[in-house]
């Protein structure tokens, strides 16, 4: 009987050791698999991070090559006549209807080219016929084109306009200048200054 008990205990012990060995072997296999999975995930993460960095670089490159958009239209928005002044004076087109790119400054009446390129500018005015009118489109200090109307006693009002394509360098300034001893009508939106970047 004692021998039987010893045999049974031995068998039970052997079975327990074998089960533990099986569990250990199984656990090692699971750990190895998890380590391989983790290494694969780490490689994938590195690959995705590299791809993201490259994508950001490409987007930045495309953004730097994207064309600059510059468009503006501004009006004088005064309550009556502008001028006459004793000296040539830049007209302040104080109300910017459109100012994409913020290249036009309503406080100074000056457009400053943000990039090199070919720009188109136009300007229009309304004026009383009983006084001279002389407006000039200026590039920096250079006269480009103008509007002129003689003083008459029988003409109640006049309208005029002109336009020009200008090749500008970054920083060049464009404005509309009112000649000394002349005037324009500034009420509402009848005297305007516009421009845009063509290419």
PLY file of the C-alpha trace (Angstrom):
ply
format ascii 1.0
element vertex 199
property float x
property float y
property float z
element edge 198
property int vertex1
property int vertex2
end_header
0.00 0.00 0.00
2.80 2.33 0.88
4.50 1.45 -2.38
1.35 2.26 -4.27
1.12 5.63 -2.57
4.73 6.37 -3.41
4.18 5.41 -7.02
1.09 7.57 -7.25
2.90 10.54 -5.66
5.79 10.08 -8.08
3.47 9.97 -11.05
1.65 13.06 -9.82
4.93 14.90 -9.29
6.22 13.91 -12.73
2.96 15.06 -14.29
3.20 18.43 -12.47
6.78 18.98 -13.61
5.85 18.14 -17.20
2.89 20.53 -17.05
5.15 23.28 -15.73
7.67 22.60 -18.50
4.87 22.75 -21.06
3.61 26.02 -19.59
7.13 27.48 -19.56
7.70 26.41 -23.16
4.33 27.86 -24.13
5.08 31.13 -22.27
8.48 31.46 -24.00
6.83 30.98 -27.37
4.22 33.65 -26.53
6.92 36.10 -25.40
8.95 35.47 -28.55
5.87 36.06 -30.71
5.06 39.27 -28.83
8.63 40.50 -29.26
8.46 39.83 -33.01
5.09 41.61 -33.23
6.47 44.59 -31.29
9.54 44.79 -33.55
7.27 44.71 -36.63
5.07 47.47 -35.20
8.14 49.57 -34.35
9.43 49.21 -37.93
6.01 50.17 -39.29
5.86 53.22 -37.02
9.30 54.34 -38.20
8.22 53.89 -41.81
5.03 55.93 -41.22
6.98 58.69 -39.46
9.43 58.85 -42.38
6.52 59.03 -44.83
4.86 61.78 -42.79
8.07 63.82 -42.69
8.44 63.47 -46.47
4.79 64.45 -47.01
5.21 67.57 -44.85
8.31 68.52 -46.83
6.48 68.06 -50.14
3.52 70.14 -48.92
5.87 72.92 -47.80
7.56 72.82 -51.21
4.23 73.06 -53.03
3.07 75.89 -50.77
6.23 77.87 -51.54
5.62 77.39 -55.27
1.92 78.30 -55.06
1.18 81.55 -56.88
0.77 84.64 -54.73
-2.75 86.05 -55.00
-2.95 89.84 -55.07
-6.18 91.69 -55.91
-7.54 94.96 -54.59
-10.15 97.62 -55.23
-10.46 100.70 -53.04
-12.62 103.83 -53.02
-12.09 107.30 -51.60
-15.34 107.25 -49.60
-15.12 110.98 -48.85
-18.08 113.30 -48.34
-17.30 115.66 -51.25
-14.47 117.15 -53.28
-10.86 116.06 -52.75
-8.55 118.99 -53.46
-7.43 121.33 -54.70
-4.14 121.16 -52.78
-1.13 123.42 -53.23
1.19 120.45 -53.97
0.90 117.07 -55.68
-0.81 114.73 -53.22
-1.40 110.99 -53.05
-5.10 110.23 -52.93
-6.14 108.08 -49.99
-8.54 105.40 -51.16
-9.65 104.74 -47.60
-12.17 101.95 -48.12
-10.76 98.69 -49.46
-13.61 96.74 -51.03
-11.24 93.87 -51.80
-7.67 93.49 -50.57
-6.52 89.92 -51.13
-2.87 89.69 -50.14
-3.03 92.96 -48.14
-0.65 94.69 -50.57
-2.73 97.88 -50.68
-2.55 100.15 -47.61
-5.72 102.27 -47.15
-3.92 104.49 -44.61
-1.33 105.68 -47.16
-3.05 105.06 -50.51
0.02 103.08 -51.60
0.16 99.61 -53.15
3.45 97.79 -52.42
4.36 94.85 -54.67
4.77 91.71 -52.53
6.55 89.78 -55.31
8.19 90.43 -58.67
5.70 90.23 -61.51
3.44 91.89 -64.05
0.55 93.80 -62.48
-2.51 95.51 -63.92
-3.77 98.79 -62.41
-6.80 100.92 -63.19
-8.17 104.14 -61.71
-11.37 106.07 -62.32
-12.69 109.39 -61.15
-15.70 111.66 -61.12
-15.19 115.41 -60.97
-16.95 118.71 -61.32
-16.46 120.33 -64.72
-15.87 123.80 -63.31
-12.38 122.82 -62.03
-9.31 121.15 -63.47
-8.84 117.42 -62.91
-5.46 115.74 -63.15
-4.80 112.29 -61.71
-1.58 110.37 -62.30
-0.70 106.74 -61.77
2.75 106.70 -60.17
5.29 103.86 -59.95
7.60 104.88 -57.12
8.27 108.50 -58.21
7.73 107.86 -61.95
4.64 109.12 -63.80
3.05 106.28 -65.80
-0.39 107.31 -67.15
-2.95 109.93 -66.23
-6.45 111.36 -66.42
-6.88 115.03 -67.34
-9.93 117.21 -67.80
-10.04 120.93 -68.66
-11.99 123.42 -66.62
-15.19 124.58 -68.33
-18.10 126.76 -67.30
-20.78 124.80 -69.17
-19.88 121.22 -68.14
-21.48 120.11 -64.89
-19.47 116.91 -64.27
-16.94 114.60 -65.86
-15.82 111.00 -65.52
-12.46 109.61 -66.55
-10.31 106.54 -66.27
-7.04 104.98 -67.32
-5.08 101.76 -66.81
-1.65 100.24 -67.26
0.28 96.99 -67.07
3.41 97.41 -64.94
6.38 95.15 -64.42
7.23 95.53 -60.75
9.97 94.35 -58.45
9.19 93.33 -54.90
8.86 96.51 -52.85
7.95 98.82 -55.76
5.17 101.25 -54.82
2.19 102.29 -56.95
-0.21 105.10 -56.09
-2.61 107.59 -57.61
-1.46 111.19 -57.35
-3.64 114.28 -57.54
-1.78 117.14 -59.26
-1.50 120.48 -57.47
-4.48 122.85 -57.86
-6.77 120.14 -59.26
-9.59 118.11 -57.74
-11.76 114.98 -57.94
-15.08 114.10 -56.38
-14.69 111.61 -53.55
-18.26 110.93 -52.47
-19.35 107.27 -52.40
-17.62 104.91 -54.82
-17.16 107.07 -57.92
-13.38 107.53 -57.59
-11.58 104.18 -57.39
-8.18 102.49 -57.58
-7.77 98.79 -58.45
-5.03 96.33 -59.29
-4.04 92.71 -59.44
-1.05 90.48 -60.02
-1.23 89.03 -63.52
1.82 86.76 -63.44
0 1
1 2
2 3
3 4
4 5
5 6
6 7
7 8
8 9
9 10
10 11
11 12
12 13
13 14
14 15
15 16
16 17
17 18
18 19
19 20
20 21
21 22
22 23
23 24
24 25
25 26
26 27
27 28
28 29
29 30
30 31
31 32
32 33
33 34
34 35
35 36
36 37
37 38
38 39
39 40
40 41
41 42
42 43
43 44
44 45
45 46
46 47
47 48
48 49
49 50
50 51
51 52
52 53
53 54
54 55
55 56
56 57
57 58
58 59
59 60
60 61
61 62
62 63
63 64
64 65
65 66
66 67
67 68
68 69
69 70
70 71
71 72
72 73
73 74
74 75
75 76
76 77
77 78
78 79
79 80
80 81
81 82
82 83
83 84
84 85
85 86
86 87
87 88
88 89
89 90
90 91
91 92
92 93
93 94
94 95
95 96
96 97
97 98
98 99
99 100
100 101
101 102
102 103
103 104
104 105
105 106
106 107
107 108
108 109
109 110
110 111
111 112
112 113
113 114
114 115
115 116
116 117
117 118
118 119
119 120
120 121
121 122
122 123
123 124
124 125
125 126
126 127
127 128
128 129
129 130
130 131
131 132
132 133
133 134
134 135
135 136
136 137
137 138
138 139
139 140
140 141
141 142
142 143
143 144
144 145
145 146
146 147
147 148
148 149
149 150
150 151
151 152
152 153
153 154
154 155
155 156
156 157
157 158
158 159
159 160
160 161
161 162
162 163
163 164
164 165
165 166
166 167
167 168
168 169
169 170
170 171
171 172
172 173
173 174
174 175
175 176
176 177
177 178
178 179
179 180
180 181
181 182
182 183
183 184
184 185
185 186
186 187
187 188
188 189
189 190
190 191
191 192
192 193
193 194
194 195
195 196
196 197
197 198
